[in-house]
Structures are given as C-alpha cells and as structure tokens.
Amino acid sequence: MFLGMQGITAYAGFNVICAPKKGEYVFVSAAAGAVGQLVGQFAKLSGCYVVGSAGSKEKVDMLKNKCGFDEAFNYKEEQDLDAGLQL
C-alpha cells in the first residue's frame, strides 16, 4: 500500500512521534488539509477523542460528517479556545 507523502507525514507524525493511547484527547489544527484529515482518522482508529479546527463552516461540517471527528470548530469565528476544544 502506498500512502503518498501526506500519508507518510501523518502516520509518522502521529503514530511514531505522538504515540497515542486509547482514550486520549487529540487536537488537530488545519484538520481539513490532507495531513490533518489523515491524522484525525488515525487518531479515531487508535480510540482517541478527536477535535479539529478548520477555516470555514463547510470544512467543519466535512470533518464531523465525513471524516469522523468527534468535534470541530471554525478557528476564524471561535472567540473562546476552551469552548472550541470542549474543555
């Protein structure tokens, strides 16, 4: 299976460097990009709770409805980062 540069970046950055554990919370900045989408999906497969940020309502909807993120918010509109991260 060939992952491409984005896939290798997402896989190595998330699984090798971060080494997530089931149940941990993961925040993905620029989550609607090629790498961010993959990181979010790798995190979900690892059993993590995933929150992503993106720059438009359409991208936020895509993250939640197509990519399986638990939560997502528009960083251009969110005034309270704690609220955006659901802390």
Backbone as numpy.savetxt, mean C-alpha at the origin, in Angstrom:
# Nx Ny Nz CAx CAy CAz Cx Cy Cz
8.80 -17.19 -13.47 7.95 -16.01 -13.47 8.84 -14.78 -13.47
8.57 -13.85 -14.36 9.32 -12.60 -14.45 8.50 -11.47 -13.86
9.02 -10.83 -12.83 8.30 -9.77 -12.16 8.53 -8.40 -12.77
9.60 -8.20 -13.50 9.93 -6.87 -14.00 10.59 -6.04 -12.91
11.09 -4.89 -13.28 11.81 -4.05 -12.33 10.92 -3.60 -11.17
9.67 -3.24 -11.45 8.78 -2.81 -10.37 8.51 -3.95 -9.40
8.31 -5.15 -9.93 8.04 -6.30 -9.08 9.22 -6.66 -8.20
10.41 -6.60 -8.76 11.61 -6.90 -7.99 11.82 -5.85 -6.91
11.61 -4.59 -7.25 11.74 -3.51 -6.28 10.75 -3.68 -5.14
9.50 -3.94 -5.47 8.46 -4.12 -4.45 8.76 -5.34 -3.58
9.11 -6.45 -4.21 9.37 -7.68 -3.47 10.56 -7.53 -2.53
11.67 -7.06 -3.06 12.88 -6.94 -2.24 12.69 -5.90 -1.14
12.13 -4.76 -1.49 11.94 -3.71 -0.49 11.01 -4.14 0.63
9.96 -4.84 0.28 8.99 -5.22 1.30 9.40 -6.49 2.04
9.63 -7.56 1.32 9.89 -8.84 1.96 11.30 -9.00 2.52
12.29 -8.43 1.85 13.67 -8.60 2.31 14.05 -7.53 3.33
13.78 -6.28 3.02 14.19 -5.19 3.91 13.22 -5.02 5.08
11.92 -5.00 4.81 10.94 -4.78 5.89 10.67 -6.03 6.71
10.68 -7.19 6.07 10.41 -8.47 6.72 9.15 -8.40 7.59
7.98 -8.21 6.98 6.73 -8.03 7.73 6.28 -9.30 8.44
5.49 -9.09 9.47 4.89 -10.20 10.19 3.37 -10.06 10.14
2.70 -11.18 10.16 1.24 -11.19 10.13 0.69 -10.32 11.24
-0.32 -9.49 10.89 -0.97 -8.64 11.86 -0.38 -7.25 11.98
0.78 -7.01 11.38 1.38 -5.68 11.45 0.63 -4.71 10.54
0.74 -3.41 10.87 0.15 -2.35 10.05 1.21 -1.87 9.07
0.80 -1.69 7.81 1.72 -1.23 6.77 1.12 0.00 6.10
1.91 1.06 6.01 1.51 2.27 5.28 2.31 2.33 3.99
1.60 2.52 2.87 2.25 2.61 1.56 1.99 4.00 1.00
3.04 4.79 0.87 2.95 6.11 0.25 3.02 5.93 -1.26
2.35 6.80 -2.00 2.30 6.67 -3.47 1.80 5.28 -3.86
0.78 4.83 -3.18 0.29 3.46 -3.30 -0.33 3.13 -4.65
-0.73 4.12 -5.41 -1.37 3.86 -6.70 -0.35 3.64 -7.82
0.93 3.85 -7.54 1.97 3.60 -8.53 2.25 2.12 -8.68
3.06 1.77 -9.66 3.33 0.36 -9.95 3.94 -0.37 -8.76
4.92 0.22 -8.12 5.56 -0.42 -6.97 4.63 -0.42 -5.76
3.97 0.70 -5.50 3.07 0.80 -4.36 1.94 -0.20 -4.39
1.34 -0.42 -5.57 0.27 -1.40 -5.69 0.76 -2.79 -5.32
1.95 -3.13 -5.80 2.50 -4.45 -5.51 2.86 -4.60 -4.03
3.45 -3.57 -3.44 3.78 -3.63 -2.02 2.51 -3.86 -1.20
1.46 -3.14 -1.52 0.19 -3.33 -0.82 -0.34 -4.75 -0.94
-0.24 -5.31 -2.12 -0.73 -6.67 -2.31 0.17 -7.70 -1.63
1.49 -7.48 -1.66 2.39 -8.36 -0.90 2.07 -8.29 0.59
1.78 -7.10 1.08 1.46 -6.92 2.50 0.17 -7.66 2.85
-0.85 -7.56 2.00 -2.11 -8.28 2.25 -1.86 -9.79 2.26
-1.05 -10.27 1.32 -0.75 -11.70 1.28 0.00 -12.16 2.53
0.72 -11.24 3.16 1.46 -11.55 4.39 0.59 -11.45 5.62
-0.67 -11.04 5.46 -1.59 -10.94 6.58 -1.52 -9.62 7.31
-1.02 -8.58 6.65 -0.90 -7.26 7.26 -2.15 -6.42 7.00
-2.35 -5.40 7.83 -3.39 -4.40 7.63 -2.74 -3.28 6.82
-3.31 -2.95 5.65 -2.64 -2.05 4.72 -3.41 -0.76 4.50
-2.72 0.37 4.69 -3.26 1.69 4.43 -2.38 2.35 3.38
-3.01 2.93 2.35 -2.24 3.58 1.29 -2.67 5.01 1.09
-1.76 5.81 0.53 -2.11 7.18 0.17 -1.94 7.35 -1.33
-2.81 8.18 -1.90 -2.77 8.48 -3.33 -3.25 9.91 -3.53
-3.11 10.43 -4.75 -3.40 11.83 -5.00 -4.74 12.17 -5.60
-5.65 11.20 -5.71 -6.98 11.52 -6.25 -8.01 10.53 -5.70
-9.28 10.93 -5.77 -10.37 10.08 -5.32 -10.42 8.79 -6.13
-10.18 8.90 -7.43 -10.22 7.72 -8.31 -9.15 6.71 -7.91
-7.96 7.19 -7.59 -6.87 6.30 -7.19 -7.16 5.67 -5.83
-7.72 6.44 -4.92 -8.10 5.91 -3.61 -9.13 4.80 -3.78
-10.13 5.04 -4.61 -11.15 4.02 -4.87 -10.54 2.76 -5.47
-9.59 2.92 -6.39 -8.92 1.77 -7.00 -8.17 0.96 -5.95
-7.47 1.64 -5.06 -6.70 0.94 -4.02 -7.61 0.10 -3.14
-8.74 0.65 -2.76 -9.65 -0.05 -1.86 -10.46 -1.13 -2.57
-10.91 -0.85 -3.80 -11.84 -1.76 -4.48 -11.18 -2.76 -5.40
-10.02 -2.46 -5.94 -9.37 -3.39 -6.88 -8.09 -4.00 -6.33
-7.36 -3.25 -5.51 -6.07 -3.75 -5.01 -6.18 -4.38 -3.63
-7.31 -4.23 -2.97 -7.53 -4.90 -1.69 -6.96 -4.21 -0.47
-6.59 -2.93 -0.59 -6.09 -2.20 0.58 -7.22 -2.10 1.61
-6.86 -2.16 2.89 -7.87 -2.04 3.94 -8.41 -0.62 4.02
-7.54 0.35 3.88 -7.92 1.77 3.88 -7.01 2.52 2.92
-7.49 3.65 2.44 -6.70 4.54 1.60 -7.25 5.94 1.75
-6.38 6.93 1.55 -6.82 8.32 1.64 -6.07 9.17 0.63
-6.69 10.30 0.30 -6.11 11.26 -0.64 -5.21 12.21 0.15
-3.92 12.13 -0.06 -2.99 12.95 0.71 -3.11 14.44 0.39
-3.72 14.77 -0.73 -3.91 16.18 -1.09 -5.07 16.82 -0.32
-5.97 15.98 0.18 -7.15 16.49 0.88 -7.13 16.22 2.38
-6.35 15.26 2.82 -6.34 14.88 4.24 -5.58 15.90 5.07
-6.25 16.49 6.04 -5.65 17.50 6.90 -5.02 16.88 8.15
-5.50 15.71 8.54 -5.07 15.05 9.77 -4.50 13.68 9.43
-3.17 13.55 9.47 -2.52 12.30 9.09 -2.96 11.15 9.99
-3.11 11.39 11.28 -3.57 10.34 12.18 -4.94 9.80 11.76
-5.82 10.69 11.38 -7.15 10.27 10.92 -7.02 9.49 9.60
-6.16 9.96 8.73 -5.96 9.28 7.45 -5.41 7.87 7.62
-4.56 7.72 8.62 -3.98 6.41 8.88 -4.86 5.54 9.77
-5.99 6.07 10.20 -6.95 5.34 11.04 -6.33 4.92 12.37
-5.54 5.80 12.97 -4.91 5.51 14.27 -5.83 5.80 15.41
